[in-house]
Amino acid sequence: MELVPDLPTLSRLTEYMHLPPGQKLEDVVGRERFDALASALSSYQVPVGFISRMKPWAAMMTLSTPPPETGFFMDLSLSLRASGNGLKVVGLETLEQQLSFLENMPLAMQLSLLDQALKEFMRVAEVHDQMVDAYLQNDLQKLQELSDEQLQEVGEEASRYFIDFGIVARNRRMAESLLPQLETSRVFVAVGALHLAGEQGLMNLLRREGYELRPLDKPFNEATARSVD
C-alpha cells in the first residue's frame, strides 16, 4: 500500500493537517473563503472547530474526494481485510514522504487549489464516479484524460507541481520500495489509480524492470459486468 493506515499513522496525519498552535485557518484564507469552506465541508461531517485548525492543503484535499459513505476509506478497508487474513501490510512510503509535496507547496498555490476545489466540489462525486467507471473498464487512458482535465483547471504552475511532485516523484519512490518485495514474495499492490497510467506511471516503471503486466480477467471483469447491468 502507499501507506499503512494504522492508528499511530492516522494520528500523526491529523497532526500534520493542523496549523501550528495559535493559528486559525480563517486568518490564513480570509473570512469569505473560510465561510465557503465551512459550508462545503458540512456534508463531510467535519466540525467547524476542526476546520478552523486545518492547513489550506488539508482542506483542499478533503474537498477533492467525495464524502465517505461508510466511514472506511479504501486504504483502511483494504488494510483491515489484509490484516484480518493474516497478511503483512507494508507501506511503500512513509507519511512524511507522502505529505512532503503538500507541506512544501507555496501558500499561494495552496490557496489557488483550494479556490478551485471550492468551485468544483459539487461535481466531485460525478468526476469520481467517472474515474471509477474508467478504472473498472480497464481504461487507464480515459482515467488519465479525466485527471488531466481537472489539472488544467488549476493553471500550468500548480498543475506541473502536482504532477512532478505529487505523482511522478512518488511513483518512482514507490517503485523503488516495491521492487525488492516483488523479488522475494507474492505481493498484492494497492495504490491510487492515478499512479498507474502514463509514461512515468507505476505500471510502466515496472515494465522497464522486466515485469509483464496484464489486466485481471476473472472475477474482476465479471464483477464489472454485473455492476454495469
GROMACS elastic network, one bead per residue, 0.5 to 0.9 nm:
[ bonds ]
;  ai    aj funct       b0    kb
    1     4     6  0.64463   500
    1    75     6  0.75686   500
    1    78     6  0.89006   500
    1    79     6  0.82201   500
    1    89     6  0.72144   500
    1    90     6  0.61765   500
    1    91     6  0.50147   500
    1    92     6  0.59425   500
    1    93     6  0.83029   500
    1   188     6  0.84942   500
    1   189     6  0.59952   500
    1   191     6  0.58129   500
    2    75     6  0.84767   500
    2    90     6  0.82422   500
    2    91     6  0.52474   500
    2    93     6  0.57012   500
    2    94     6  0.82776   500
    2    98     6  0.82075   500
    2   174     6  0.73048   500
    2   189     6  0.86629   500
    2   190     6  0.70710   500
    2   191     6  0.56370   500
    2   192     6  0.79678   500
    3     6     6  0.88911   500
    3     9     6  0.85835   500
    3    75     6  0.80200   500
    3    90     6  0.74071   500
    3    92     6  0.61676   500
    3    93     6  0.57678   500
    3    94     6  0.65280   500
    3    95     6  0.68493   500
    3    98     6  0.81126   500
    3   191     6  0.89165   500
    4     9     6  0.73593   500
    4    75     6  0.78513   500
    4    76     6  0.80857   500
    4    79     6  0.71403   500
    4    89     6  0.67439   500
    4    90     6  0.63189   500
    4    91     6  0.50678   500
    4    92     6  0.84812   500
    4    93     6  0.86886   500
    4    94     6  0.85598   500
    4    95     6  0.88343   500
    5     8     6  0.81930   500
    5     9     6  0.59500   500
    5    10     6  0.60352   500
    5    75     6  0.67886   500
    5    76     6  0.57841   500
    5    79     6  0.71525   500
    5    91     6  0.87667   500
    6     9     6  0.54038   500
    6    10     6  0.61632   500
    6    11     6  0.86011   500
    6    76     6  0.79626   500
    6    79     6  0.84129   500
    7    10     6  0.50905   500
    7    11     6  0.60057   500
    7    12     6  0.85877   500
    8    11     6  0.50935   500
    8    12     6  0.62520   500
    8    13     6  0.85840   500
    9    12     6  0.51130   500
    9    13     6  0.60641   500
    9    14     6  0.86901   500
    9    95     6  0.71464   500
   10    14     6  0.62966   500
   10    15     6  0.87351   500
   11    14     6  0.52359   500
   11    15     6  0.65426   500
   11    16     6  0.89036   500
   12    16     6  0.62693   500
   12    17     6  0.86733   500
   12    95     6  0.82059   500
   13    16     6  0.50588   500
   13    17     6  0.62525   500
   13    18     6  0.88842   500
   13    95     6  0.73507   500
   13    99     6  0.88377   500
   14    17     6  0.50766   500
   14    18     6  0.65763   500
   15    18     6  0.53572   500
   15    19     6  0.83298   500
   16    19     6  0.77705   500
   16    54     6  0.89116   500
   16    55     6  0.83499   500
   16    58     6  0.86597   500
   16    99     6  0.84132   500
   16   103     6  0.84802   500
   17    53     6  0.80221   500
   17    54     6  0.55519   500
   17    55     6  0.56671   500
   17    56     6  0.86688   500
   17    57     6  0.79662   500
   17    58     6  0.54662   500
   17    59     6  0.84231   500
   18    21     6  0.83895   500
   18    50     6  0.84923   500
   18    51     6  0.89410   500
   18    52     6  0.88225   500
   18    53     6  0.52082   500
   18    55     6  0.55612   500
   18    58     6  0.80533   500
   19    22     6  0.81066   500
   19    23     6  0.60226   500
   19    24     6  0.69716   500
   19    25     6  0.74656   500
   19    52     6  0.87459   500
   19    53     6  0.55152   500
   19    54     6  0.57660   500
   19    55     6  0.52873   500
   19    56     6  0.88370   500
   20    23     6  0.58102   500
   20    24     6  0.85081   500
   20    53     6  0.82232   500
   20    55     6  0.89853   500
   21    24     6  0.83810   500
   21    53     6  0.84711   500
   23    26     6  0.87405   500
   23    27     6  0.73331   500
   23    28     6  0.80965   500
   23    52     6  0.86135   500
   23    53     6  0.72327   500
   24    27     6  0.54776   500
   24    28     6  0.67724   500
   24    51     6  0.88379   500
   24    52     6  0.53248   500
   24    53     6  0.54792   500
   24    54     6  0.77410   500
   24    55     6  0.86335   500
   25    28     6  0.50181   500
   25    29     6  0.60805   500
   25    30     6  0.78862   500
   25    34     6  0.72188   500
   25    51     6  0.73236   500
   25    53     6  0.58191   500
   25    54     6  0.61197   500
   25    55     6  0.65073   500
   25    56     6  0.71524   500
   26    29     6  0.53935   500
   26    30     6  0.51525   500
   26    31     6  0.55197   500
   26    32     6  0.85573   500
   26    33     6  0.78354   500
   26    34     6  0.54034   500
   26    35     6  0.83545   500
   26    52     6  0.63935   500
   26    53     6  0.88082   500
   27    30     6  0.55705   500
   27    31     6  0.73619   500
   27    34     6  0.87953   500
   28    31     6  0.89453   500
   28    34     6  0.89920   500
   28    55     6  0.86617   500
   28    56     6  0.80319   500
   29    32     6  0.81783   500
   29    33     6  0.60754   500
   29    34     6  0.63735   500
   29    56     6  0.75430   500
   29   111     6  0.71259   500
   30    33     6  0.56208   500
   30    34     6  0.61108   500
   30    35     6  0.87182   500
   31    34     6  0.50539   500
   31    35     6  0.60912   500
   31    36     6  0.86295   500
   32    35     6  0.52947   500
   32    36     6  0.63714   500
   32    37     6  0.86765   500
   33    36     6  0.51554   500
   33    37     6  0.61593   500
   33    38     6  0.87053   500
   33   114     6  0.89846   500
   33   115     6  0.78992   500
   33   118     6  0.86839   500
   34    38     6  0.61243   500
   34    39     6  0.85941   500
   34    51     6  0.86940   500
   34    52     6  0.82021   500
   35    38     6  0.51154   500
   35    39     6  0.62412   500
   35    40     6  0.86051   500
   36    39     6  0.51987   500
   36    40     6  0.61609   500
   36    41     6  0.86629   500
   36   118     6  0.73629   500
   37    40     6  0.50064   500
   37    41     6  0.60644   500
   37    42     6  0.85767   500
   37    51     6  0.83324   500
   37    59     6  0.78511   500
   37    63     6  0.87544   500
   37   114     6  0.88323   500
   37   118     6  0.68338   500
   38    41     6  0.52242   500
   38    42     6  0.62221   500
   38    46     6  0.83643   500
   38    47     6  0.84806   500
   38    48     6  0.64073   500
   38    51     6  0.70121   500
   38    52     6  0.87756   500
   39    42     6  0.53327   500
   39    43     6  0.81148   500
   40    43     6  0.68109   500
   40    44     6  0.80948   500
   40    63     6  0.77824   500
   40   118     6  0.72120   500
   40   121     6  0.74041   500
   40   122     6  0.85086   500
   41    44     6  0.50849   500
   41    45     6  0.68390   500
   41    46     6  0.61312   500
   41    47     6  0.85158   500
   41    48     6  0.87324   500
   41    51     6  0.83835   500
   41    59     6  0.86570   500
   41    62     6  0.82696   500
   41    63     6  0.72037   500
   41    67     6  0.87236   500
   42    45     6  0.53753   500
   42    46     6  0.62055   500
   42    47     6  0.77271   500
   42    48     6  0.84580   500
   43    46     6  0.77820   500
   43    67     6  0.68124   500
   44    47     6  0.89014   500
   44    62     6  0.86323   500
   44    63     6  0.87209   500
   44    66     6  0.82774   500
   44    67     6  0.51149   500
   44    68     6  0.73441   500
   45    67     6  0.84616   500
   46    49     6  0.83795   500
   46    50     6  0.66883   500
   46    51     6  0.68152   500
   47    50     6  0.53011   500
   47    51     6  0.63921   500
   47    52     6  0.88208   500
   48    52     6  0.61539   500
   48    53     6  0.88513   500
   49    52     6  0.52916   500
   49    53     6  0.68840   500
   50    53     6  0.53781   500
   50    54     6  0.66091   500
   51    54     6  0.51975   500
   51    55     6  0.85688   500
   51    59     6  0.74917   500
   52    55     6  0.85362   500
   54    57     6  0.81226   500
   54    58     6  0.60479   500
   54    59     6  0.62869   500
   55    58     6  0.52292   500
   55    59     6  0.64703   500
   55    60     6  0.87439   500
   56    59     6  0.52222   500
   56    60     6  0.61822   500
   56    61     6  0.86765   500
   56   107     6  0.79037   500
   56   110     6  0.59854   500
   56   111     6  0.65722   500
   56   113     6  0.88954   500
   56   114     6  0.68132   500
   57    61     6  0.60622   500
   57    62     6  0.85140   500
   57   102     6  0.64014   500
   57   103     6  0.78697   500
   57   105     6  0.83164   500
   57   107     6  0.86401   500
   57   110     6  0.55657   500
   57   111     6  0.79061   500
   57   113     6  0.80055   500
   57   114     6  0.71708   500
   58    61     6  0.51954   500
   58    62     6  0.61376   500
   58    63     6  0.86931   500
   58   102     6  0.84533   500
   59    62     6  0.51634   500
   59    63     6  0.63454   500
   59    64     6  0.87235   500
   59   114     6  0.71617   500
   59   117     6  0.89800   500
   60    63     6  0.52856   500
   60    64     6  0.62948   500
   60   110     6  0.76827   500
   60   111     6  0.84439   500
   60   113     6  0.66399   500
   60   115     6  0.82118   500
   60   116     6  0.85613   500
   60   117     6  0.60249   500
   60   118     6  0.79964   500
   61    65     6  0.71280   500
   61   114     6  0.82663   500
   61   117     6  0.82391   500
   62    65     6  0.60373   500
   62    66     6  0.82481   500
   62    67     6  0.84556   500
   63    66     6  0.71559   500
   63    67     6  0.82398   500
   63   114     6  0.83532   500
   63   117     6  0.60888   500
   63   118     6  0.73423   500
   63   120     6  0.88840   500
   63   121     6  0.61547   500
   63   124     6  0.78668   500
   64   117     6  0.62580   500
   64   120     6  0.86029   500
   64   121     6  0.69105   500
   64   124     6  0.65002   500
   65    68     6  0.83947   500
   65   121     6  0.84393   500
   65   124     6  0.62886   500
   65   125     6  0.73806   500
   65   128     6  0.74096   500
   66    69     6  0.85826   500
   66   121     6  0.83701   500
   66   124     6  0.58863   500
   66   125     6  0.52494   500
   66   126     6  0.89895   500
   66   128     6  0.73663   500
   67   125     6  0.83408   500
   68    71     6  0.55927   500
   68    72     6  0.70554   500
   68    73     6  0.66997   500
   69    72     6  0.77886   500
   69    73     6  0.86469   500
   70    73     6  0.77286   500
   72    75     6  0.81242   500
   72    76     6  0.60920   500
   72    77     6  0.58422   500
   73    76     6  0.55769   500
   73    77     6  0.62447   500
   73    78     6  0.88091   500
   74    77     6  0.51112   500
   74    78     6  0.61622   500
   74    79     6  0.84921   500
   75    78     6  0.52891   500
   75    79     6  0.60451   500
   75    80     6  0.85955   500
   75   190     6  0.80385   500
   75   191     6  0.85510   500
   76    79     6  0.50486   500
   76    80     6  0.60885   500
   76    81     6  0.85697   500
   77    80     6  0.52840   500
   77    81     6  0.62468   500
   77    82     6  0.86651   500
   78    81     6  0.51316   500
   78    82     6  0.61095   500
   78    83     6  0.85643   500
   78   190     6  0.82820   500
   79    82     6  0.51620   500
   79    83     6  0.60886   500
   79    84     6  0.83968   500
   79    89     6  0.67056   500
   80    83     6  0.51612   500
   80    84     6  0.58899   500
   80    85     6  0.85888   500
   81    84     6  0.50482   500
   81    85     6  0.63723   500
   81    86     6  0.88907   500
   81    87     6  0.87162   500
   82    85     6  0.52302   500
   82    86     6  0.65173   500
   82    87     6  0.51780   500
   82    88     6  0.72075   500
   82    89     6  0.69457   500
   83    86     6  0.50501   500
   83    87     6  0.52467   500
   83    88     6  0.65919   500
   83    89     6  0.69633   500
   84    87     6  0.74207   500
   90    93     6  0.89513   500
   91    94     6  0.68838   500
   91   174     6  0.88566   500
   91   177     6  0.85546   500
   92   173     6  0.76630   500
   92   174     6  0.51177   500
   92   175     6  0.80540   500
   92   176     6  0.84664   500
   92   177     6  0.54770   500
   92   178     6  0.65971   500
   93    96     6  0.80750   500
   93    97     6  0.60198   500
   93    98     6  0.62361   500
   93   170     6  0.82351   500
   93   173     6  0.73562   500
   93   174     6  0.64722   500
   93   177     6  0.76528   500
   94    97     6  0.51448   500
   94    98     6  0.62623   500
   94    99     6  0.86862   500
   95    98     6  0.51538   500
   95    99     6  0.61614   500
   95   100     6  0.84185   500
   96    99     6  0.52937   500
   96   100     6  0.58237   500
   97   100     6  0.52794   500
   97   101     6  0.79976   500
   97   170     6  0.82297   500
   97   173     6  0.89770   500
   98   101     6  0.72178   500
   98   102     6  0.83272   500
   98   166     6  0.81325   500
   98   170     6  0.73583   500
   99   102     6  0.53283   500
   99   103     6  0.60538   500
   99   104     6  0.85296   500
   99   166     6  0.87660   500
  100   103     6  0.50225   500
  100   104     6  0.59107   500
  100   105     6  0.83538   500
  100   165     6  0.86159   500
  100   166     6  0.87952   500
  101   104     6  0.52544   500
  101   105     6  0.60143   500
  101   161     6  0.84373   500
  101   162     6  0.78977   500
  101   165     6  0.57217   500
  101   166     6  0.60172   500
  102   105     6  0.51266   500
  102   106     6  0.86876   500
  102   110     6  0.83081   500
  102   162     6  0.88933   500
  102   165     6  0.88705   500
  102   166     6  0.79522   500
  103   106     6  0.84094   500
  104   107     6  0.87808   500
  105   108     6  0.84155   500
  105   109     6  0.66390   500
  105   110     6  0.65803   500
  105   161     6  0.82895   500
  106   109     6  0.53456   500
  106   110     6  0.63959   500
  106   111     6  0.88684   500
  107   111     6  0.62133   500
  107   112     6  0.85778   500
  108   111     6  0.51896   500
  108   112     6  0.62252   500
  108   113     6  0.87133   500
  109   113     6  0.61503   500
  109   114     6  0.84394   500
  109   157     6  0.84327   500
  109   158     6  0.63121   500
  110   113     6  0.51977   500
  110   114     6  0.60384   500
  110   115     6  0.86000   500
  110   158     6  0.87303   500
  111   115     6  0.60950   500
  111   116     6  0.86025   500
  112   115     6  0.51516   500
  112   116     6  0.63698   500
  112   117     6  0.87193   500
  112   154     6  0.71369   500
  112   155     6  0.89396   500
  112   158     6  0.82318   500
  113   116     6  0.50254   500
  113   117     6  0.61427   500
  113   118     6  0.86191   500
  113   154     6  0.63108   500
  113   158     6  0.76628   500
  114   118     6  0.61660   500
  114   119     6  0.85493   500
  115   118     6  0.51040   500
  115   119     6  0.61826   500
  115   120     6  0.87081   500
  116   120     6  0.61721   500
  116   121     6  0.83285   500
  116   153     6  0.74075   500
  116   154     6  0.64899   500
  117   120     6  0.51810   500
  117   121     6  0.55264   500
  117   124     6  0.86956   500
  118   121     6  0.53813   500
  118   122     6  0.82480   500
  119   122     6  0.77403   500
  119   123     6  0.89283   500
  120   123     6  0.54913   500
  120   124     6  0.65977   500
  121   124     6  0.50514   500
  121   125     6  0.81227   500
  122   125     6  0.73245   500
  122   126     6  0.82591   500
  123   126     6  0.51872   500
  123   127     6  0.61690   500
  123   128     6  0.84398   500
  124   127     6  0.52793   500
  124   128     6  0.59355   500
  124   129     6  0.85185   500
  125   129     6  0.60584   500
  125   130     6  0.86149   500
  126   129     6  0.51893   500
  126   130     6  0.63462   500
  126   131     6  0.87784   500
  127   130     6  0.50295   500
  127   131     6  0.62670   500
  127   132     6  0.86646   500
  127   146     6  0.78295   500
  128   131     6  0.50930   500
  128   132     6  0.61928   500
  128   133     6  0.86168   500
  129   132     6  0.50210   500
  129   133     6  0.61062   500
  129   134     6  0.85816   500
  130   133     6  0.51209   500
  130   134     6  0.62219   500
  130   135     6  0.86392   500
  130   143     6  0.82077   500
  130   146     6  0.80162   500
  131   134     6  0.50733   500
  131   135     6  0.61513   500
  131   136     6  0.86270   500
  131   142     6  0.79523   500
  131   143     6  0.56180   500
  131   144     6  0.89322   500
  131   146     6  0.69859   500
  131   147     6  0.83595   500
  131   193     6  0.87763   500
  132   135     6  0.50307   500
  132   136     6  0.61182   500
  132   137     6  0.85539   500
  132   143     6  0.83467   500
  132   193     6  0.89883   500
  133   136     6  0.51434   500
  133   137     6  0.61849   500
  133   138     6  0.86765   500
  133   139     6  0.85150   500
  133   143     6  0.88154   500
  133   224     6  0.89788   500
  134   137     6  0.51459   500
  134   138     6  0.63228   500
  134   139     6  0.50288   500
  134   140     6  0.67195   500
  134   141     6  0.83875   500
  134   142     6  0.60457   500
  134   143     6  0.56605   500
  135   138     6  0.50285   500
  135   139     6  0.57811   500
  135   140     6  0.63382   500
  135   142     6  0.83972   500
  135   143     6  0.66873   500
  135   193     6  0.74001   500
  136   139     6  0.75133   500
  136   220     6  0.83092   500
  136   221     6  0.77754   500
  136   224     6  0.61421   500
  137   140     6  0.83997   500
  137   221     6  0.79882   500
  137   224     6  0.73682   500
  138   141     6  0.87254   500
  138   215     6  0.72102   500
  139   142     6  0.54337   500
  139   143     6  0.64455   500
  139   144     6  0.88177   500
  140   144     6  0.60782   500
  140   145     6  0.85495   500
  140   193     6  0.83242   500
  140   194     6  0.85386   500
  140   196     6  0.77596   500
  140   197     6  0.58341   500
  140   198     6  0.84024   500
  141   144     6  0.50686   500
  141   145     6  0.62326   500
  141   146     6  0.87226   500
  141   197     6  0.71950   500
  141   198     6  0.80651   500
  142   146     6  0.62037   500
  142   147     6  0.86027   500
  143   146     6  0.52246   500
  143   147     6  0.63081   500
  143   148     6  0.86687   500
  143   193     6  0.80716   500
  143   194     6  0.73749   500
  143   197     6  0.80834   500
  144   147     6  0.50983   500
  144   148     6  0.61084   500
  144   149     6  0.86198   500
  144   194     6  0.70071   500
  144   197     6  0.67083   500
  144   198     6  0.74711   500
  145   148     6  0.50067   500
  145   149     6  0.61463   500
  145   150     6  0.87284   500
  146   149     6  0.51392   500
  146   150     6  0.64768   500
  146   151     6  0.88224   500
  147   150     6  0.52347   500
  147   151     6  0.63145   500
  147   152     6  0.87310   500
  147   194     6  0.75899   500
  148   151     6  0.50578   500
  148   152     6  0.61085   500
  148   153     6  0.88829   500
  148   159     6  0.87142   500
  149   152     6  0.52647   500
  149   153     6  0.69060   500
  150   153     6  0.55715   500
  150   154     6  0.74898   500
  151   154     6  0.55837   500
  151   155     6  0.72485   500
  151   156     6  0.82250   500
  151   158     6  0.80284   500
  151   159     6  0.52855   500
  151   160     6  0.86557   500
  151   162     6  0.83330   500
  151   163     6  0.87594   500
  152   155     6  0.57518   500
  152   156     6  0.69379   500
  152   159     6  0.66684   500
  153   156     6  0.86511   500
  153   159     6  0.83871   500
  154   157     6  0.81621   500
  154   158     6  0.61498   500
  154   159     6  0.62644   500
  155   158     6  0.57550   500
  155   159     6  0.59417   500
  155   160     6  0.85335   500
  156   159     6  0.50422   500
  156   160     6  0.59368   500
  156   161     6  0.84965   500
  157   160     6  0.52847   500
  157   161     6  0.62168   500
  157   162     6  0.86638   500
  158   161     6  0.50821   500
  158   162     6  0.61029   500
  158   163     6  0.85806   500
  159   162     6  0.52103   500
  159   163     6  0.61750   500
  159   164     6  0.85427   500
  160   163     6  0.51561   500
  160   164     6  0.59162   500
  160   165     6  0.83531   500
  161   164     6  0.52480   500
  161   165     6  0.58572   500
  161   166     6  0.73173   500
  162   165     6  0.55542   500
  162   167     6  0.67171   500
  162   168     6  0.87728   500
  163   166     6  0.55170   500
  163   167     6  0.50204   500
  163   168     6  0.60396   500
  163   169     6  0.83104   500
  164   167     6  0.60327   500
  164   168     6  0.51189   500
  164   169     6  0.60406   500
  164   170     6  0.86439   500
  165   168     6  0.60805   500
  165   169     6  0.50694   500
  165   170     6  0.67726   500
  166   169     6  0.66028   500
  166   170     6  0.62214   500
  166   171     6  0.86530   500
  167   170     6  0.53018   500
  167   171     6  0.59582   500
  167   172     6  0.87760   500
  167   194     6  0.76363   500
  167   195     6  0.63048   500
  167   200     6  0.86881   500
  167   201     6  0.82333   500
  168   171     6  0.50196   500
  168   172     6  0.64138   500
  168   173     6  0.87209   500
  168   195     6  0.78721   500
  168   200     6  0.60588   500
  168   201     6  0.71010   500
  168   202     6  0.88080   500
  169   172     6  0.53354   500
  169   173     6  0.63352   500
  169   174     6  0.87169   500
  170   174     6  0.60033   500
  170   175     6  0.84244   500
  170   195     6  0.82497   500
  171   174     6  0.51877   500
  171   175     6  0.60662   500
  171   176     6  0.86078   500
  171   195     6  0.62082   500
  171   196     6  0.83526   500
  171   200     6  0.72256   500
  171   201     6  0.62911   500
  171   202     6  0.55298   500
  171   205     6  0.81812   500
  172   175     6  0.50918   500
  172   176     6  0.62146   500
  172   177     6  0.87139   500
  172   200     6  0.79088   500
  172   201     6  0.83577   500
  172   202     6  0.73632   500
  172   205     6  0.75745   500
  173   176     6  0.51676   500
  173   177     6  0.63694   500
  173   178     6  0.86407   500
  174   177     6  0.50578   500
  174   178     6  0.59785   500
  174   179     6  0.86492   500
  174   202     6  0.77987   500
  175   179     6  0.60546   500
  175   202     6  0.64216   500
  175   205     6  0.69107   500
  175   206     6  0.70825   500
  176   179     6  0.56770   500
  176   180     6  0.76252   500
  177   180     6  0.66314   500
  177   181     6  0.74855   500
  178   181     6  0.53897   500
  178   182     6  0.63259   500
  178   183     6  0.89357   500
  178   189     6  0.85606   500
  179   182     6  0.51554   500
  179   183     6  0.64622   500
  179   206     6  0.79816   500
  179   209     6  0.85943   500
  180   183     6  0.52548   500
  180   184     6  0.67461   500
  181   184     6  0.53928   500
  181   185     6  0.61492   500
  181   186     6  0.79761   500
  181   187     6  0.72742   500
  182   185     6  0.57032   500
  182   186     6  0.64554   500
  182   187     6  0.64212   500
  183   186     6  0.83610   500
  190   193     6  0.87653   500
  191   194     6  0.83649   500
  191   195     6  0.68199   500
  191   196     6  0.79295   500
  192   195     6  0.56784   500
  192   196     6  0.74996   500
  193   196     6  0.54692   500
  193   197     6  0.76462   500
  194   197     6  0.63924   500
  194   198     6  0.88548   500
  194   201     6  0.79758   500
  195   198     6  0.83304   500
  195   200     6  0.85401   500
  195   201     6  0.54626   500
  195   202     6  0.58473   500
  195   203     6  0.82343   500
  196   200     6  0.85487   500
  196   203     6  0.53876   500
  196   204     6  0.78672   500
  197   200     6  0.75350   500
  197   202     6  0.70033   500
  197   203     6  0.66415   500
  197   204     6  0.74887   500
  198   202     6  0.82369   500
  198   203     6  0.82034   500
  198   204     6  0.71609   500
  199   202     6  0.86867   500
  199   203     6  0.87386   500
  199   204     6  0.61190   500
  199   205     6  0.79097   500
  200   203     6  0.82885   500
  200   204     6  0.64536   500
  200   205     6  0.64708   500
  201   204     6  0.54636   500
  201   205     6  0.62574   500
  201   206     6  0.87916   500
  202   205     6  0.50492   500
  202   206     6  0.62668   500
  202   207     6  0.86924   500
  203   206     6  0.52554   500
  203   207     6  0.63283   500
  203   208     6  0.88306   500
  203   211     6  0.89941   500
  203   213     6  0.72924   500
  204   208     6  0.62597   500
  204   209     6  0.87873   500
  204   213     6  0.89484   500
  205   208     6  0.52083   500
  205   209     6  0.67532   500
  206   209     6  0.51209   500
  206   210     6  0.67566   500
  206   211     6  0.56529   500
  206   212     6  0.79840   500
  206   213     6  0.82507   500
  207   210     6  0.51061   500
  207   212     6  0.60461   500
  207   213     6  0.71606   500
  208   211     6  0.72162   500
  214   217     6  0.89452   500
  215   220     6  0.89445   500
  216   219     6  0.78048   500
  216   220     6  0.62424   500
  216   221     6  0.74731   500
  217   220     6  0.59961   500
  217   221     6  0.56961   500
  217   222     6  0.80286   500
  218   221     6  0.55637   500
  218   222     6  0.61378   500
  218   223     6  0.82217   500
  219   222     6  0.51711   500
  219   223     6  0.61741   500
  219   224     6  0.86503   500
  220   223     6  0.53544   500
  220   224     6  0.63679   500
  220   225     6  0.88531   500
  221   225     6  0.61250   500
  221   226     6  0.86360   500
  222   225     6  0.50973   500
  222   226     6  0.63345   500
  222   227     6  0.87025   500
  223   226     6  0.51759   500
  223   227     6  0.62653   500
  223   228     6  0.87377   500
  224   227     6  0.51305   500
  224   228     6  0.62752   500
  224   229     6  0.87130   500
  225   228     6  0.51428   500
  225   229     6  0.62313   500
  226   229     6  0.51122   500
